[in-house]
Amino acid sequence: MATERTFRPHRVVVLALDGLLPFELGIPHRIFGRPKDTEKRHLYEVVTCSIRPPGPVETDADFAIQVEHGPETLATADTVVVPAFYESGPVHEKGVLTAELAAALAHIRPGTRLASICNGVSVLAAAGFLDGRPATTHWADAERLQQLFPKIRVDPDVLFIDDGDVLTSAGVAAGIDLCLHIVRRDHGTAVANEVARRTVVPPHRDGGQAQYIHRPVPDPQQATTTSARAWALGRLHEPIQLRDMAEQEAMSVRTFTRRFREEVGVSPGQWLTQQRVERARHLLESTDLSVDQVARDAGFGTAQSMRQHLQTALGVTPTAYRRTFRSGNGGTGGYDEVGTLR
């Protein structure tokens, strides 16, 4: 006789290293600590550990934190998150692990999902987890990361990169984008959107790091593309041409395209596709509309077009995506995605 599977939350272990940034350390706890299932059970269990026995860990602020778990806790993780830390040493200076850090990482079981926030990527890189893979970090550290670890394909423009079992994010608040993406990947758009709403952040930020690099603060009187984006979001189900968006801001197509890239970090066409993919995901999860109707409502026109775009962005078909997130098991999705469409 079949027995009901015992519920166990997905365990996220956050590795606290000396010189850590309190903000980044708190992101996994804030995001993963929110999601619950229909029976109000927490979907994730989040614990913090050190590379030493329980005790204080220094931060880059004027206080230390008391960590109650040692490195052996890494062996219990389903996902390990390495936040940013700024203590100088072999990892950041030479790209090699200290003996203490290497011994701690040895506890991680094969198949454990790994994620980093900002320059926490250096730990994953020094351990060899990123060899031959794409990765990102804060735009200001990207060049140094590439020099230290030439086997990595560093992309300085995106907010995060999902390469399956290893995920990396850009600096600081991009850790929120990454953690929300993991929730979305594990449990669907509706759950991730609710976490974002309660955290008072957007569920999905437009564009990538390009919009934050060496940009002067725009003149308050300068025209923006905000109204055009709002206009487009209200009619994603309709055909939208670039000139239609430009007309909303009384700009030429050339000026609009340039301004859009400056503000959002991607082209208008790439942004539209991104929004339509998000719309399709929401409809597939939350409605019983046919795939053909979802395609029309999301603005793809045909099921074949939507299938191609979802396959490109998510690595799955619309039917497979719906089955994953309507089955009640909150599967892991199994697709690759980066934090911006290009």
C-alpha positions as CSV (number, residue, x, y, z in Angstrom):
1,M,0.0,0.0,0.0
2,A,1.4,3.4,-1.0
3,T,2.2,5.7,1.9
4,E,2.0,9.5,1.7
5,R,5.4,11.1,1.2
6,T,6.7,12.9,4.3
7,F,6.9,16.7,3.8
8,R,10.4,18.2,4.2
9,P,11.2,21.8,3.3
10,H,14.0,22.5,0.9
11,R,17.0,23.3,3.1
12,V,19.0,26.4,2.2
13,V,22.4,26.8,4.0
14,V,23.9,30.3,3.9
15,L,27.7,30.4,4.3
16,A,28.8,33.3,6.4
17,L,32.4,34.3,5.8
18,D,34.5,37.0,7.6
19,G,34.0,40.4,6.2
20,L,30.4,39.6,5.1
21,L,27.9,42.3,4.2
22,P,24.9,42.1,6.5
23,F,22.5,43.2,3.8
24,E,23.5,40.3,1.4
25,L,23.5,37.8,4.3
26,G,19.9,38.7,5.1
27,I,18.6,38.3,1.5
28,P,18.2,34.5,1.5
29,H,16.6,34.5,4.9
30,R,14.1,37.2,3.8
31,I,13.2,35.7,0.4
32,F,13.3,32.0,1.2
33,G,11.7,32.5,4.6
34,R,8.4,33.6,3.1
35,P,7.0,30.9,0.8
36,K,4.5,28.6,2.2
37,D,2.3,25.8,0.7
38,T,-1.5,25.6,0.8
39,E,-1.2,24.0,4.3
40,K,0.8,27.0,5.5
41,R,4.0,25.0,5.8
42,H,7.3,26.7,5.0
43,L,8.6,25.5,1.7
44,Y,12.2,26.4,2.6
45,E,14.2,26.0,5.8
46,V,17.1,28.6,6.0
47,V,20.1,28.2,8.3
48,T,23.4,30.0,8.5
49,C,26.8,28.4,9.0
50,S,30.4,29.3,9.4
51,I,33.6,27.6,8.2
52,R,34.5,27.3,11.9
53,P,32.7,25.9,15.0
54,P,29.8,28.1,16.2
55,G,30.8,31.5,17.2
56,P,31.2,35.1,16.0
57,V,31.8,36.1,12.4
58,E,33.1,39.5,11.5
59,T,31.1,41.8,9.2
60,D,32.1,44.9,7.2
61,A,30.0,46.9,9.6
62,D,30.7,47.8,13.2
63,F,29.3,44.6,14.6
64,A,29.8,40.8,14.4
65,I,27.1,38.2,14.1
66,Q,26.8,35.0,16.2
67,V,26.6,32.0,14.0
68,E,25.2,28.9,15.6
69,H,26.2,26.2,13.0
70,G,29.6,25.0,11.9
71,P,30.8,23.8,8.5
72,E,29.3,20.3,8.8
73,T,25.9,21.9,8.3
74,L,26.8,22.3,4.6
75,A,26.4,18.5,4.3
76,T,22.7,18.9,5.0
77,A,22.0,21.5,2.3
78,D,19.8,21.2,-0.7
79,T,21.0,24.6,-1.8
80,V,24.1,26.5,-0.6
81,V,24.2,30.3,-0.9
82,V,27.5,32.2,-0.6
83,P,26.9,36.0,0.0
84,A,29.4,38.7,-0.6
85,F,32.3,39.2,1.8
86,Y,35.1,41.7,1.8
87,E,37.9,40.3,3.9
88,S,41.0,40.4,1.8
89,G,42.8,37.0,1.4
90,P,43.7,34.3,-1.0
91,V,40.3,33.9,-2.5
92,H,40.0,37.5,-3.7
93,E,43.7,38.2,-4.2
94,K,44.9,35.0,-5.8
95,G,41.8,33.0,-6.6
96,V,42.6,30.1,-4.3
97,L,40.8,28.7,-1.2
98,T,42.3,28.7,2.2
99,A,42.7,25.3,3.8
100,E,39.9,26.1,6.2
101,L,37.5,27.1,3.5
102,A,38.4,24.2,1.3
103,A,37.7,21.8,4.2
104,A,34.3,23.4,4.8
105,L,33.3,23.2,1.1
106,A,34.2,19.5,1.1
107,H,31.1,18.8,3.2
108,I,28.8,19.8,0.3
109,R,27.2,16.8,-1.2
110,P,27.3,16.1,-5.0
111,G,24.2,17.4,-6.7
112,T,23.7,20.3,-4.2
113,R,22.5,23.5,-5.9
114,L,25.0,26.3,-5.5
115,A,24.4,30.1,-5.6
116,S,26.4,33.2,-5.0
117,I,25.6,36.8,-4.4
118,C,28.0,39.5,-5.7
119,N,31.6,38.6,-5.1
120,G,30.7,35.4,-3.3
121,V,31.2,34.0,-6.8
122,S,34.9,34.0,-6.0
123,V,34.4,31.1,-3.6
124,L,32.6,29.0,-6.2
125,A,35.2,29.9,-8.8
126,A,38.2,29.1,-6.6
127,A,36.6,25.7,-5.7
128,G,36.3,24.9,-9.4
129,F,32.5,24.8,-9.5
130,L,32.4,27.4,-12.4
131,D,35.1,26.0,-14.7
132,G,33.7,26.2,-18.3
133,R,30.5,27.8,-17.1
134,P,29.0,31.2,-17.5
135,A,28.9,33.4,-14.4
136,T,28.3,37.0,-13.3
137,T,29.2,39.3,-10.4
138,H,29.1,43.0,-9.6
139,W,30.0,44.9,-12.7
140,A,33.0,46.6,-10.9
141,D,34.5,43.2,-10.1
142,A,33.8,41.4,-13.5
143,E,37.1,42.2,-15.1
144,R,39.1,41.0,-12.1
145,L,37.0,37.9,-11.8
146,Q,37.8,37.0,-15.5
147,Q,41.5,37.6,-15.0
148,L,41.7,35.4,-11.9
149,F,39.6,32.6,-13.4
150,P,40.1,32.5,-17.2
151,K,38.1,29.2,-17.5
152,I,34.9,31.1,-16.5
153,R,32.7,32.9,-19.1
154,V,32.1,36.1,-17.2
155,D,29.1,38.2,-18.3
156,P,29.1,41.6,-16.6
157,D,25.8,42.8,-18.0
158,V,23.2,40.5,-16.5
159,L,21.6,40.6,-13.1
160,F,22.0,36.9,-12.6
161,I,22.8,33.7,-14.4
162,D,21.1,30.3,-13.9
163,D,23.3,27.5,-15.2
164,G,21.2,24.7,-13.7
165,D,22.8,23.6,-10.5
166,V,25.0,26.7,-10.2
167,L,23.6,30.2,-10.1
168,T,25.4,33.5,-9.7
169,S,24.2,37.1,-9.3
170,A,25.5,40.6,-9.8
171,G,26.1,43.0,-6.9
172,V,24.0,43.7,-3.8
173,A,20.3,43.9,-4.6
174,A,20.7,41.5,-7.5
175,G,20.8,38.9,-4.8
176,I,17.1,39.6,-4.4
177,D,16.5,39.0,-8.1
178,L,18.4,35.7,-7.9
179,C,16.6,34.4,-4.9
180,L,13.2,35.3,-6.3
181,H,14.2,33.6,-9.5
182,I,15.0,30.4,-7.5
183,V,11.6,30.6,-5.8
184,R,10.0,31.1,-9.2
185,R,11.9,28.2,-10.7
186,D,11.0,25.9,-7.8
187,H,7.4,26.9,-7.1
188,G,6.2,29.1,-10.0
189,T,5.4,32.7,-10.7
190,A,2.4,33.0,-8.3
191,V,4.5,32.0,-5.3
192,A,7.4,34.2,-6.3
193,N,5.1,37.2,-7.0
194,E,3.6,36.9,-3.5
195,V,7.1,36.9,-1.9
196,A,8.0,39.9,-3.9
197,R,4.8,41.7,-3.0
198,R,5.4,41.1,0.7
199,T,9.0,42.2,0.4
200,V,7.9,45.3,-1.5
201,V,10.2,44.7,-4.5
202,P,9.4,44.1,-8.2
203,P,9.0,40.3,-9.0
204,H,11.1,40.7,-12.0
205,R,13.4,43.7,-12.8
206,D,13.8,44.8,-16.4
207,G,17.1,44.6,-18.1
208,G,20.5,44.0,-16.6
209,Q,23.5,45.7,-15.0
210,A,24.2,47.8,-18.1
211,Q,21.6,50.3,-16.9
212,Y,23.6,50.9,-13.7
213,I,27.1,51.3,-15.1
214,H,28.6,54.7,-15.4
215,R,25.3,56.5,-16.0
216,P,24.9,60.1,-14.9
217,V,21.7,60.9,-13.1
218,P,19.2,61.9,-15.8
219,D,17.9,65.5,-16.0
220,P,14.4,65.4,-14.3
221,Q,13.1,67.4,-17.3
222,Q,14.5,64.8,-19.8
223,A,11.9,62.6,-21.5
224,T,11.9,59.0,-20.5
225,T,10.4,55.8,-21.8
226,T,8.3,55.0,-18.7
227,S,4.9,55.9,-20.3
228,A,5.6,53.8,-23.4
229,R,6.4,50.8,-21.2
230,A,3.2,51.2,-19.2
231,W,1.3,51.6,-22.4
232,A,2.8,48.4,-23.8
233,L,2.1,46.4,-20.7
234,G,-1.6,47.3,-20.9
235,R,-1.9,45.8,-24.4
236,L,0.6,42.9,-24.6
237,H,-2.1,40.9,-26.3
238,E,-2.0,43.3,-29.3
239,P,0.7,43.6,-32.0
240,I,3.1,46.3,-30.9
241,Q,5.5,48.0,-33.2
242,L,8.6,49.9,-32.2
243,R,7.2,53.0,-33.8
244,D,4.0,52.7,-31.7
245,M,6.0,52.8,-28.5
246,A,8.1,55.7,-29.8
247,E,5.0,57.7,-30.6
248,Q,3.9,57.4,-27.0
249,E,6.9,59.5,-26.0
250,A,6.8,61.7,-29.1
251,M,10.3,60.5,-30.1
252,S,11.8,59.3,-33.3
253,V,12.4,55.5,-33.4
254,R,16.1,56.1,-33.2
255,T,16.0,58.4,-30.2
256,F,13.5,56.1,-28.4
257,T,15.6,53.0,-29.0
258,R,18.7,54.7,-27.6
259,R,16.9,56.1,-24.6
260,F,15.2,52.8,-23.9
261,R,18.5,50.9,-23.8
262,E,20.0,53.6,-21.5
263,E,17.1,53.2,-19.1
264,V,16.3,49.5,-19.2
265,G,19.5,47.9,-20.5
266,V,17.9,45.9,-23.3
267,S,16.2,46.8,-26.6
268,P,12.5,47.5,-26.8
269,G,11.9,44.2,-28.7
270,Q,13.8,42.2,-26.1
271,W,11.9,43.8,-23.3
272,L,8.6,43.1,-25.0
273,T,9.5,39.4,-25.4
274,Q,10.5,39.3,-21.7
275,Q,7.2,40.7,-20.6
276,R,5.2,38.3,-22.8
277,V,7.1,35.3,-21.5
278,E,6.2,36.5,-17.9
279,R,2.6,37.0,-19.0
280,A,2.5,33.5,-20.5
281,R,4.0,31.9,-17.4
282,H,1.4,33.6,-15.2
283,L,-1.5,32.4,-17.4
284,L,-0.2,28.9,-17.7
285,E,0.1,28.6,-13.9
286,S,-3.1,30.4,-12.8
287,T,-5.7,29.7,-15.5
288,D,-7.1,26.7,-17.5
289,L,-6.9,28.6,-20.8
290,S,-5.8,26.5,-23.7
291,V,-2.2,26.9,-25.0
292,D,-3.6,28.7,-28.1
293,Q,-5.5,31.2,-25.9
294,V,-2.5,31.8,-23.7
295,A,-0.4,32.5,-26.7
296,R,-3.0,35.0,-28.0
297,D,-3.4,36.7,-24.6
298,A,0.3,37.0,-24.1
299,G,0.8,38.5,-27.5
300,F,2.7,35.7,-29.2
301,G,-0.1,35.2,-31.7
302,T,0.3,31.4,-32.2
303,A,1.0,28.5,-30.0
304,Q,4.0,27.7,-32.1
305,S,5.5,31.1,-31.6
306,M,5.0,31.0,-27.9
307,R,6.5,27.5,-27.7
308,Q,9.6,28.7,-29.4
309,H,10.0,31.7,-27.1
310,L,9.4,29.7,-23.9
311,Q,11.8,27.0,-25.1
312,T,14.4,29.7,-25.7
313,A,13.8,31.5,-22.4
314,L,13.0,28.6,-20.1
315,G,14.1,25.4,-21.8
316,V,10.6,23.8,-21.6
317,T,7.4,23.7,-23.6
318,P,4.2,25.5,-22.4
319,T,2.6,22.1,-21.7
320,A,5.6,20.9,-19.6
321,Y,5.7,24.2,-17.8
322,R,2.0,24.1,-16.9
323,R,2.3,20.4,-15.8
324,T,5.2,21.3,-13.5
325,F,3.5,24.2,-11.7
326,R,-0.1,22.9,-11.7
327,S,0.7,19.5,-10.4
328,G,0.9,20.6,-6.8
329,N,4.5,19.4,-6.3
330,G,6.2,22.7,-7.1
331,G,8.8,21.0,-9.2
332,T,12.2,22.4,-9.9
333,G,11.5,23.3,-13.5
334,G,14.9,22.2,-14.7
335,Y,15.5,25.0,-17.1
336,D,18.3,27.6,-17.6
337,E,17.6,31.3,-17.5
338,V,19.6,34.5,-17.2
339,G,18.5,37.7,-15.6
340,T,18.0,39.6,-18.8
341,L,17.0,38.7,-22.3
342,R,19.4,39.6,-25.1
